[in-house]
C-alpha cells in the first residue's frame, strides 16, 4: 500500500479498525490525508469507499473477512451496481486467526 500510495495520489485506505494487524497504520502515517478510519462499521466503510471511487479515487477497504462477507447488500448496491472501483480486502480467513478468536473467524468466505 505504501508503494501504491507513493505512485498514485488517488490511492486511499478505508480502514475498519484493523490498522495494526493489516499494517495500514503505516499508510496513515505516510499519507494521513488519504486514510479514513471507520471503526467497526464495515457497511459504512463500503459506502464511503464506493463514493470515493465514483469521484475518481482508488479506495482499498481493509476489514475482517467475516464481517465484510455479511455486507453483500452494501457491496452489491454501492460498489457493484455503480461499477465503483473499490477494492475490498478481507483479512483473518479460516480457523487459525490467533488471539482474535471464533467471533472473528472468516468461515463463510
C-alpha distances in whole Angstrom, upper triangle without the diagonal:
4,5,5,6,8,10,10,12,12,8,9,8,12,12,16,17,14,12,14,14,10,9,8,10,9,7,10,12,10,10,13,14,11,11,14,16,18,19,21,22,20,22,21,18,18,21,19,16,19,20,17,17,20,20,18,14,11,11,9,11,11,15,17,18,22,22,20,22,25,24,24,27,24,22,25,26,23,21,23,26,24,22,19,16,14,12,13,12,15,15,18,20,24,26,24,22,24,25,24,27,28,27,24,24,23,26,26,23
4,5,5,6,9,10,11,12,10,10,10,14,14,18,18,16,13,15,15,12,10,9,10,7,6,9,10,8,9,12,14,11,12,15,17,20,21,23,24,22,25,24,20,21,23,21,18,21,22,19,19,22,21,19,16,14,13,12,15,14,18,20,22,25,25,23,26,28,27,28,30,27,25,28,29,26,24,26,29,27,25,22,19,17,15,17,16,18,18,21,23,27,29,27,24,26,27,26,29,31,30,26,27,26,29,30,27
4,5,5,6,9,11,12,10,12,13,17,17,21,22,19,17,18,18,15,13,12,14,11,9,13,13,11,11,15,16,14,15,18,20,23,24,26,27,25,27,26,22,23,25,23,20,22,23,20,19,23,22,19,16,14,14,14,17,17,20,23,24,27,27,25,27,30,29,29,31,29,26,29,30,27,25,27,30,28,25,22,19,18,16,18,17,20,20,23,25,28,31,29,27,28,30,29,32,33,33,29,29,28,31,31,28
4,5,5,6,9,9,7,9,11,14,16,20,21,19,17,19,19,15,14,12,15,12,10,13,14,12,11,14,15,12,13,16,19,21,23,25,25,23,25,24,20,20,22,20,17,19,20,17,16,19,18,15,13,10,11,11,14,15,19,22,22,26,25,23,25,28,26,27,29,26,23,26,27,24,21,23,26,24,21,19,15,14,13,15,15,18,19,23,24,28,30,29,27,29,30,29,32,33,32,28,29,27,30,30,26
4,6,5,6,8,5,7,9,13,15,19,20,18,16,18,19,15,14,11,13,11,8,10,12,9,7,11,11,9,10,14,16,19,21,24,24,22,24,22,19,20,21,18,16,18,19,15,15,18,17,15,11,10,11,11,14,15,19,22,23,27,26,23,26,28,26,27,29,26,24,26,27,24,21,24,27,24,22,19,16,15,14,16,16,20,20,24,26,29,32,30,28,29,30,29,32,33,32,28,29,28,31,31,28
4,6,7,10,9,11,13,17,18,22,23,21,19,20,21,18,16,14,15,12,10,12,13,9,9,13,13,11,13,17,20,23,25,27,27,26,28,26,23,23,25,22,19,22,22,18,18,21,20,17,14,13,14,15,18,19,22,25,26,30,29,27,30,32,30,31,33,29,27,30,31,27,25,27,30,27,25,22,19,18,18,20,20,23,23,27,28,32,34,33,30,32,33,32,35,36,35,32,33,31,34,34,31
4,7,9,9,12,14,18,20,24,25,24,21,23,24,20,18,16,18,16,13,16,16,13,12,16,15,13,16,19,22,24,27,29,29,27,28,27,24,24,25,22,20,21,22,18,17,20,19,15,13,12,14,15,19,20,24,27,27,31,30,28,30,32,30,31,32,29,27,29,30,27,24,26,29,26,23,21,18,18,17,20,20,23,24,28,29,33,35,34,32,34,35,34,37,38,37,33,34,32,35,34,31
4,5,6,9,12,16,18,22,24,23,21,23,24,20,19,16,18,16,13,15,16,13,11,14,14,11,14,17,20,22,25,27,26,25,26,24,21,21,22,19,16,18,18,15,14,16,15,12,10,9,11,13,16,18,22,25,26,29,28,26,28,30,28,28,29,26,24,26,27,23,21,23,25,23,20,18,15,15,15,18,19,22,24,27,29,32,35,34,32,34,35,33,36,37,36,32,33,31,34,33,30
4,6,8,12,15,18,21,23,22,20,23,24,21,19,16,17,16,12,14,15,12,9,12,11,9,12,15,18,21,24,26,25,24,25,23,20,20,21,18,15,17,17,13,13,15,13,11,8,9,11,13,16,19,22,26,27,30,29,26,29,31,28,28,29,26,24,26,27,23,21,24,25,22,21,18,15,15,16,19,20,23,25,28,30,34,36,35,33,35,35,34,37,38,36,33,34,32,35,34,31
4,6,10,13,16,19,22,21,20,23,23,20,19,16,18,17,13,14,16,14,11,13,11,8,11,13,17,19,22,24,23,21,22,20,17,17,17,14,12,14,13,9,9,12,10,7,5,6,8,11,14,17,20,24,24,28,26,23,26,28,25,25,26,22,21,23,23,19,17,20,22,19,17,14,12,12,13,16,18,21,23,27,28,32,35,34,32,34,34,32,35,36,34,31,32,30,33,32,29
4,7,10,13,17,19,18,16,19,20,16,16,12,15,14,10,12,14,12,10,12,11,7,9,12,15,17,19,21,21,19,20,18,15,15,16,14,11,13,14,10,10,13,12,10,6,5,6,8,11,13,17,20,21,24,23,20,23,25,23,23,24,21,19,22,22,19,16,19,21,19,17,14,11,10,10,13,14,18,19,23,25,28,31,30,28,30,31,29,31,32,31,27,28,26,29,29,26
4,7,10,13,15,15,14,17,18,14,14,10,12,13,9,9,13,12,9,10,9,5,6,8,11,13,16,18,17,16,17,15,12,13,14,11,9,12,12,9,9,13,12,11,7,6,5,6,9,11,14,18,19,22,21,18,21,23,20,21,22,19,18,20,21,17,15,19,21,19,17,14,12,10,10,12,13,16,18,21,23,27,30,29,26,28,28,26,29,30,28,25,26,24,28,27,24
4,6,10,12,11,10,13,14,11,11,7,10,11,8,8,12,12,9,10,10,6,5,6,8,10,13,15,14,13,15,14,10,11,13,11,9,12,13,10,11,15,15,14,10,9,6,5,6,7,11,15,16,19,17,15,19,20,18,20,21,18,16,20,20,17,16,19,21,20,19,15,13,10,10,10,11,13,14,18,20,24,26,26,23,24,25,22,25,26,24,21,23,21,25,24,22
4,7,10,10,10,14,14,12,13,9,11,13,11,10,14,15,12,11,11,8,6,5,6,7,10,11,11,10,11,10,6,8,10,8,7,10,12,10,11,15,15,15,11,10,7,6,5,6,9,13,14,17,15,13,16,17,15,17,18,15,14,18,18,15,14,17,20,18,18,14,13,10,10,9,10,12,14,17,19,23,25,25,22,24,24,21,24,24,22,19,21,20,23,23,20
4,6,6,7,10,11,9,10,8,9,12,11,10,13,15,13,12,13,11,7,6,5,6,7,9,9,9,12,11,7,10,12,11,10,14,15,14,15,18,19,19,15,14,10,8,6,5,7,10,13,15,13,12,16,17,15,18,19,16,15,19,20,17,16,20,22,21,21,18,16,13,12,10,10,11,12,14,17,21,23,22,19,20,20,17,20,21,19,16,18,18,21,21,19
4,6,8,11,11,10,12,10,12,15,14,13,16,18,17,15,16,14,11,9,6,5,5,5,7,6,10,9,7,10,12,12,12,15,16,16,17,20,21,21,18,17,13,11,7,6,5,8,11,12,10,10,14,14,13,16,18,15,15,19,19,17,17,20,23,22,22,19,18,15,14,11,11,10,11,13,15,19,20,20,17,18,18,15,17,18,16,13,16,15,19,19,18
4,6,8,9,10,11,10,10,14,14,12,15,18,17,15,17,16,12,10,7,7,5,6,9,9,13,12,11,14,16,15,15,18,20,19,21,24,24,24,21,19,16,14,11,8,7,9,13,14,12,13,16,17,16,19,21,18,19,22,23,21,21,24,26,26,26,23,22,18,17,14,13,12,12,13,16,19,20,20,16,17,16,13,16,18,15,13,16,16,20,21,20
4,6,6,6,8,8,9,12,12,12,14,17,17,16,18,16,12,12,9,10,8,9,12,11,15,15,12,15,18,17,16,19,21,20,21,24,25,25,21,19,16,13,10,7,6,8,11,13,12,13,16,17,17,20,22,20,19,23,24,22,21,24,27,27,26,23,21,18,16,13,11,11,9,10,14,17,18,17,13,14,14,12,15,17,15,12,14,15,19,20,18
4,6,5,5,5,5,8,9,9,11,13,14,13,15,14,10,11,9,11,10,12,14,14,17,17,14,16,19,17,17,20,22,20,21,24,24,24,20,18,15,13,11,8,9,11,15,17,16,16,19,21,20,23,25,22,21,25,26,24,23,26,29,28,27,24,22,18,16,15,13,13,12,13,17,20,21,19,16,16,16,14,18,20,19,16,18,18,22,23,21
4,6,5,7,6,9,11,11,12,15,16,15,18,17,14,14,12,14,13,14,17,17,20,20,17,20,23,21,20,24,25,23,24,28,28,27,24,22,19,16,14,11,11,13,16,18,17,18,21,22,22,25,27,25,24,28,29,27,26,29,32,31,30,27,25,21,19,17,15,14,12,13,17,19,20,18,14,14,14,13,17,19,18,15,17,18,22,24,22
4,6,8,9,11,13,14,15,17,18,18,21,19,16,16,14,16,14,14,17,16,20,20,18,19,23,22,20,24,26,24,25,28,29,28,24,22,19,15,14,10,10,10,13,15,16,16,19,21,21,23,26,24,23,27,28,26,25,27,31,30,29,26,24,21,18,16,13,12,9,9,13,16,16,14,11,11,12,11,14,17,16,13,14,15,19,21,19
4,5,8,9,10,12,14,15,16,16,18,16,13,14,13,14,14,14,17,15,19,19,16,17,20,19,17,21,23,21,21,25,25,24,21,18,15,12,11,7,9,10,12,15,15,15,18,20,20,22,24,22,21,24,26,24,22,25,28,27,26,23,21,17,15,13,10,10,8,10,13,16,18,16,13,14,15,14,17,19,18,14,16,15,19,20,18
4,5,6,8,9,10,12,13,14,17,15,12,14,13,16,15,17,19,18,21,21,17,19,22,20,19,22,24,21,22,26,26,24,21,18,16,13,13,10,12,14,16,19,19,18,21,23,23,25,27,25,23,27,29,26,24,27,30,29,28,25,22,19,16,15,13,14,12,13,17,20,21,19,16,17,17,16,20,22,21,18,19,19,23,24,22
4,5,5,6,9,10,10,11,13,11,9,10,10,13,13,15,17,16,19,18,15,17,19,17,15,19,20,18,19,22,22,21,17,15,13,10,10,8,11,13,16,19,18,17,20,22,21,23,25,23,21,25,26,23,22,25,28,26,25,22,19,16,14,14,12,13,12,15,18,21,23,21,18,19,19,18,21,23,22,19,20,20,24,24,22
4,5,5,6,9,10,9,12,11,9,11,10,13,13,16,18,18,21,19,16,19,21,19,18,21,22,20,21,25,24,23,19,18,15,13,13,11,13,16,19,21,20,20,23,25,24,26,28,25,24,28,29,26,25,28,30,29,28,24,22,19,18,17,15,16,15,17,21,24,25,23,20,20,20,19,22,25,24,20,22,22,26,27,25
4,5,5,6,8,9,13,12,10,13,13,17,17,19,21,21,24,22,19,21,23,21,19,23,24,21,22,25,24,23,19,18,16,14,15,13,16,18,21,24,23,22,25,27,26,28,30,27,26,30,31,28,26,29,32,30,29,25,23,20,18,18,17,18,17,19,22,25,27,25,22,22,22,21,25,27,26,23,25,25,28,29,27
4,5,5,6,7,10,8,7,11,12,15,16,19,20,19,22,20,17,19,21,18,16,20,20,17,18,22,21,19,16,14,12,11,13,12,15,18,20,23,22,21,24,26,25,27,28,25,24,27,28,25,23,26,29,27,26,22,19,17,16,16,15,17,17,20,22,26,28,26,23,24,24,23,26,28,27,24,25,25,28,29,26
4,5,5,4,8,7,5,8,9,13,14,17,18,18,21,19,16,18,20,17,16,20,20,17,19,22,21,20,16,15,13,13,13,13,15,19,21,24,22,21,25,26,25,27,28,25,24,28,28,25,24,27,29,27,26,23,21,18,17,18,17,19,18,21,24,27,29,27,24,25,25,23,27,29,27,24,26,26,29,30,27
4,6,6,9,10,9,12,13,16,17,20,22,22,25,23,20,22,24,21,20,23,23,20,22,25,24,23,19,18,17,16,17,16,19,21,24,27,26,25,28,30,28,31,32,29,28,31,32,28,27,31,33,31,30,26,24,22,21,21,20,22,21,23,26,30,31,29,26,26,26,25,28,31,29,26,28,28,32,33,30
4,6,9,9,9,13,15,18,20,23,24,23,26,24,21,23,24,21,20,23,23,19,21,24,22,21,17,17,16,16,17,17,20,23,25,28,27,26,29,31,29,31,33,29,28,31,32,28,27,30,32,30,29,25,23,21,20,21,20,22,22,25,28,31,33,31,28,28,28,27,31,33,32,28,30,30,33,34,31
4,6,6,7,10,13,16,18,22,22,22,24,21,18,20,21,18,17,20,19,16,18,21,19,17,14,14,13,14,15,16,19,22,25,28,26,24,28,29,27,29,30,27,26,29,29,25,24,27,30,27,26,22,20,18,18,19,19,22,22,25,28,31,33,32,28,29,29,28,31,33,32,28,30,29,33,33,30
4,5,5,8,10,14,16,19,20,20,22,19,17,19,20,17,16,20,19,16,18,21,19,18,15,15,14,14,15,16,18,22,24,27,25,24,27,28,26,29,29,26,25,29,28,25,24,28,30,27,27,23,21,19,19,20,20,22,22,25,28,31,33,32,28,29,29,27,30,32,30,27,30,29,33,33,31
4,6,8,11,14,17,20,20,20,21,19,16,18,19,15,15,18,16,13,16,18,16,16,13,14,13,14,16,17,20,23,25,28,26,24,28,29,26,28,29,25,24,27,27,23,23,26,28,25,25,21,20,18,19,20,20,23,24,27,29,33,35,34,31,32,31,29,33,34,32,29,31,30,34,34,31
4,7,10,13,16,19,18,18,19,17,14,16,16,13,12,15,14,11,13,16,14,13,10,10,9,11,12,14,17,21,22,25,23,21,25,26,23,25,26,22,21,24,24,20,19,23,25,22,21,18,16,14,15,16,17,20,21,24,26,30,32,31,28,30,30,28,31,32,30,27,29,28,31,31,28
4,7,10,12,15,15,15,17,15,12,14,15,12,11,15,15,12,14,17,16,16,12,12,9,10,10,11,14,17,20,22,20,19,22,23,21,23,24,21,20,23,23,20,19,23,25,23,22,18,17,14,14,15,15,17,18,21,24,27,29,28,25,26,26,24,27,29,26,23,26,25,28,28,26
4,6,9,12,12,12,14,11,9,12,12,9,9,13,13,11,14,16,15,16,13,13,10,10,9,11,13,16,18,20,18,17,20,21,19,21,22,18,18,21,21,18,17,21,23,21,21,18,17,14,14,14,15,17,18,20,23,27,29,28,25,26,25,23,26,27,24,22,24,23,27,27,25
4,6,9,9,10,13,11,8,12,13,11,11,15,15,14,16,19,19,19,16,16,12,12,10,10,11,14,17,18,16,15,19,19,18,20,21,18,18,22,22,19,19,22,24,23,23,20,19,16,16,15,15,16,16,19,21,25,26,26,22,23,22,20,23,24,21,19,22,21,25,25,23
4,6,6,7,9,7,6,10,11,9,11,14,14,14,16,19,19,20,17,17,13,12,10,10,10,13,15,17,13,13,17,17,15,18,18,15,16,19,19,16,17,21,22,21,22,19,19,15,16,14,15,15,16,18,21,24,25,25,22,23,22,19,22,23,20,17,20,20,23,23,22
4,5,8,11,9,9,12,14,13,14,17,18,17,20,22,22,24,21,20,16,15,12,11,9,11,15,15,12,13,17,16,15,18,19,17,18,21,21,19,20,23,25,24,25,22,22,18,18,15,15,15,15,16,19,22,23,23,20,21,19,16,19,20,17,15,18,18,22,22,21
4,6,9,9,9,12,14,14,15,17,19,19,21,23,24,25,22,21,17,16,12,11,8,9,12,12,9,11,14,13,12,16,17,15,16,20,20,18,19,22,24,24,25,22,22,18,18,15,15,13,14,15,17,20,21,21,18,19,18,14,16,17,14,12,15,16,19,19,19
4,6,5,6,9,10,11,12,14,16,17,18,20,21,23,20,20,16,15,11,11,9,11,13,13,9,10,13,12,10,14,14,12,13,17,17,15,16,19,21,21,22,19,20,16,17,14,15,14,15,17,19,21,23,24,21,22,21,18,19,19,16,14,17,17,20,19,19
4,5,5,6,9,10,10,12,14,15,16,18,20,21,19,17,14,12,9,9,7,9,10,11,7,6,10,9,7,11,12,9,10,14,14,13,13,16,18,18,19,17,17,13,13,10,11,11,13,15,16,19,21,22,19,21,21,17,19,18,15,13,16,14,17,16,16
4,5,5,6,9,10,11,13,14,15,17,19,20,19,18,14,14,11,12,11,12,13,13,9,8,10,9,6,9,9,6,8,11,11,10,11,14,16,16,17,15,16,13,14,12,14,13,16,18,19,22,24,25,22,25,24,21,22,21,18,16,18,17,19,17,17
4,5,5,6,8,10,11,12,14,15,17,19,17,17,13,13,11,12,12,14,15,16,12,11,14,13,10,13,12,9,10,14,12,10,12,15,17,16,18,15,16,13,15,13,15,15,18,20,21,24,26,27,24,27,26,22,24,24,20,19,21,20,22,21,20
4,5,5,6,9,10,10,12,14,15,17,14,14,10,10,7,9,9,12,13,15,12,10,13,13,10,13,13,10,10,14,13,11,11,15,17,16,17,13,14,11,11,10,12,13,15,18,19,23,25,25,22,25,24,21,23,23,20,18,20,18,21,20,19
4,5,5,6,9,10,10,12,14,15,14,13,10,9,7,10,10,13,13,14,12,9,11,12,8,10,10,7,7,10,10,7,8,11,13,12,13,10,11,8,9,8,11,12,15,18,19,22,25,26,23,26,26,23,24,24,21,19,20,18,21,19,17
4,5,5,6,9,10,11,13,15,13,13,11,12,10,13,14,16,17,18,15,12,14,14,10,12,11,7,8,10,9,6,8,11,12,11,13,10,12,10,12,11,15,16,19,22,23,26,28,30,27,29,29,26,27,27,24,22,23,21,24,22,20
4,5,5,6,9,10,11,13,11,12,9,11,9,13,14,17,18,19,16,14,17,17,13,15,14,11,11,14,12,9,10,14,15,13,14,11,12,10,12,12,15,16,19,22,24,27,30,30,27,29,29,26,28,28,25,23,25,23,26,24,22
4,5,5,6,9,10,11,9,8,6,7,7,11,12,16,16,18,16,13,16,17,13,14,14,11,10,13,12,9,8,12,14,12,12,8,9,6,8,9,12,14,17,21,22,25,28,29,26,28,29,26,28,28,25,22,24,22,24,23,21
4,5,5,6,9,10,9,9,8,10,10,14,15,18,18,20,17,14,16,17,13,13,13,10,9,10,10,6,5,9,10,8,9,6,7,6,9,10,14,16,19,23,23,27,30,31,28,31,31,28,30,29,27,24,26,23,25,23,21
4,5,5,6,9,9,10,9,12,12,16,18,21,21,23,20,17,20,20,16,17,16,12,12,14,12,8,9,12,12,10,11,8,10,9,13,14,17,19,22,26,27,30,33,34,31,34,34,31,33,32,29,27,29,26,29,27,25
4,5,5,7,5,7,7,10,11,15,17,21,21,24,21,18,21,21,18,19,18,15,14,16,15,11,11,14,15,12,12,9,9,8,11,13,16,19,22,25,26,30,33,33,31,33,33,30,33,33,30,27,29,27,29,28,25
4,5,5,5,6,6,10,11,15,18,21,21,23,21,18,20,21,18,18,18,14,13,14,14,10,9,12,13,10,9,5,5,6,9,12,15,18,21,25,26,29,32,33,30,33,34,31,33,33,30,28,29,26,29,27,24
4,5,7,9,10,13,15,18,21,24,24,26,23,20,22,23,19,19,18,15,14,15,13,10,9,12,12,8,8,6,7,9,13,15,18,21,25,28,29,32,35,36,34,36,37,34,36,35,33,30,31,29,31,29,26
4,6,9,10,14,16,20,22,26,26,28,26,23,25,26,22,22,21,18,17,18,17,13,13,15,15,12,12,9,10,11,15,17,20,23,26,30,31,34,38,38,35,38,38,35,37,37,35,32,33,31,34,32,29
4,7,9,13,15,19,22,25,25,28,26,23,25,26,23,23,23,19,18,19,18,15,13,16,16,13,12,9,9,10,13,16,19,23,25,29,30,34,37,37,35,37,38,35,37,37,35,32,33,31,33,32,29
4,6,10,12,16,19,22,23,26,24,21,23,25,21,22,22,19,17,19,18,15,13,16,17,14,13,10,8,9,11,14,16,20,22,26,27,31,34,34,31,34,34,32,34,35,32,29,30,28,31,30,27
4,7,10,13,16,20,20,23,22,18,21,23,20,20,21,18,15,18,18,15,12,15,17,14,12,9,6,6,8,11,13,17,19,23,24,28,31,31,28,31,32,29,32,32,30,27,28,25,28,27,24
4,6,10,13,16,17,20,18,15,18,20,17,18,19,15,13,16,17,13,11,14,17,14,13,10,8,5,6,8,11,14,16,20,21,25,28,28,25,28,28,26,28,29,27,23,24,22,25,24,21
4,6,10,13,14,17,16,13,16,18,16,16,18,15,13,16,17,14,12,15,18,16,15,12,9,6,5,6,7,10,13,16,18,21,24,24,22,24,25,22,25,25,24,20,21,19,22,21,18
4,7,10,11,14,12,10,13,14,12,14,16,13,11,15,16,13,12,15,18,17,16,13,11,7,6,5,6,8,11,14,16,19,22,22,19,22,22,20,22,22,20,17,18,16,19,19,16
4,7,9,12,11,9,12,14,13,15,17,15,14,17,19,16,15,18,21,20,19,16,15,11,9,6,5,6,7,11,13,17,19,19,16,18,19,16,19,19,17,14,15,14,17,17,15
4,6,8,7,7,10,12,11,14,16,14,13,17,18,17,16,18,21,21,21,18,17,13,11,8,7,5,6,9,11,14,16,17,14,16,16,13,15,16,14,10,12,11,15,15,13
4,5,6,6,9,10,11,14,17,15,15,18,20,19,18,20,23,24,23,21,20,16,14,10,8,5,5,6,8,11,13,13,11,13,14,10,12,12,10,7,8,7,11,12,11
4,5,5,6,9,10,12,15,14,13,16,18,18,17,18,21,22,21,20,19,16,13,9,7,4,5,6,6,9,12,13,11,15,16,13,14,13,11,8,8,5,9,9,7
4,6,6,7,9,11,15,15,14,17,19,19,18,19,22,24,23,22,22,18,16,12,11,8,8,8,7,9,11,13,11,15,15,12,12,10,8,6,6,4,7,7,7
4,6,5,7,10,12,12,12,15,17,17,17,18,21,22,22,20,20,17,15,12,11,8,10,10,11,13,15,16,14,17,17,13,14,12,10,8,9,8,11,10,10
4,5,5,7,10,10,9,12,14,14,13,14,17,18,18,17,17,13,12,8,9,7,9,11,11,14,17,18,16,19,20,16,17,16,13,11,12,9,12,10,9
4,5,6,9,10,9,11,14,14,14,14,17,19,19,18,18,15,14,10,10,8,11,12,11,13,16,18,17,20,21,17,17,16,14,12,11,8,10,7,7
4,6,8,9,10,11,13,14,15,15,18,19,20,19,20,17,16,13,14,11,14,14,14,15,18,20,18,21,22,18,18,16,13,12,13,10,11,9,10
4,5,5,6,9,10,11,11,12,14,16,17,16,17,14,14,11,13,11,14,16,16,18,21,23,21,24,24,20,21,19,16,15,15,13,15,12,12
4,5,5,6,8,10,10,10,12,14,15,15,16,14,14,11,13,13,16,18,17,19,22,24,22,26,26,23,23,21,19,17,17,14,15,12,11
4,5,5,6,8,10,10,11,13,14,14,17,15,16,14,16,16,19,21,20,22,25,27,26,29,29,26,26,24,21,20,20,18,19,15,15
4,5,5,6,7,9,10,11,13,12,14,12,14,12,15,15,18,20,20,23,26,28,25,28,29,25,26,24,21,20,21,18,20,17,16
4,6,6,5,6,9,10,11,10,11,9,10,9,12,13,16,19,18,21,24,26,24,27,28,25,26,24,22,20,20,17,19,16,14
4,6,6,5,6,9,10,10,12,12,13,12,15,16,20,22,21,24,27,29,27,31,31,28,28,27,24,23,23,19,20,17,16
4,6,6,5,7,10,10,13,13,15,14,18,18,22,25,24,27,30,32,30,33,33,30,30,29,26,25,25,22,23,20,19
4,6,6,6,8,7,10,10,12,12,16,17,21,24,24,27,30,31,29,32,33,29,30,29,26,24,25,22,24,21,20
4,6,6,6,5,7,7,9,10,14,15,19,22,22,25,28,30,28,31,32,28,30,29,26,24,24,21,23,20,18
4,5,5,7,9,9,11,12,15,17,21,24,23,25,29,31,29,32,33,30,31,30,27,25,25,22,23,20,18
4,6,8,11,12,15,15,19,20,24,27,26,29,32,34,32,36,37,33,34,33,30,28,28,25,26,23,21
4,5,9,10,14,15,19,21,25,28,27,30,34,35,33,36,37,34,35,34,32,29,30,27,28,25,23
4,6,9,11,13,17,19,23,26,26,29,33,34,32,35,37,33,35,34,31,29,29,26,27,24,22
4,6,9,11,15,18,21,25,25,28,31,32,30,33,34,31,33,32,30,27,28,25,27,24,22
4,7,10,13,16,19,23,23,27,30,31,29,32,33,30,32,31,29,26,27,24,26,24,21
4,6,10,13,16,20,20,24,27,28,25,28,29,26,28,28,26,23,23,21,23,21,18
4,6,10,13,17,17,21,24,24,22,25,27,24,26,26,24,21,21,18,21,19,16
4,7,10,14,14,17,21,21,19,22,23,21,22,22,20,17,17,15,17,16,13
4,6,10,11,15,18,18,16,19,20,18,20,20,18,15,15,12,15,15,12
4,7,8,11,14,15,13,16,17,15,16,16,15,11,11,9,12,12,9
4,6,9,12,12,9,12,14,12,13,14,13,10,9,8,11,12,10
4,7,8,8,6,9,11,9,10,11,11,7,6,6,10,12,10
4,7,8,7,11,13,11,12,11,12,9,6,4,7,9,7
4,6,7,10,13,12,11,10,11,9,6,5,5,9,8
4,6,8,11,10,9,8,11,9,6,7,7,11,12
4,6,9,10,9,9,12,10,8,10,11,14,14
4,7,6,7,8,10,8,7,9,11,14,14
4,6,6,9,12,10,10,12,14,18,18
4,5,9,11,10,11,14,16,19,20
4,7,7,6,8,11,14,17,17
4,6,6,7,11,12,15,16
4,5,5,9,9,13,14
4,6,9,10,12,14
4,6,9,11,12
4,6,9,10
4,6,6
4,6
4
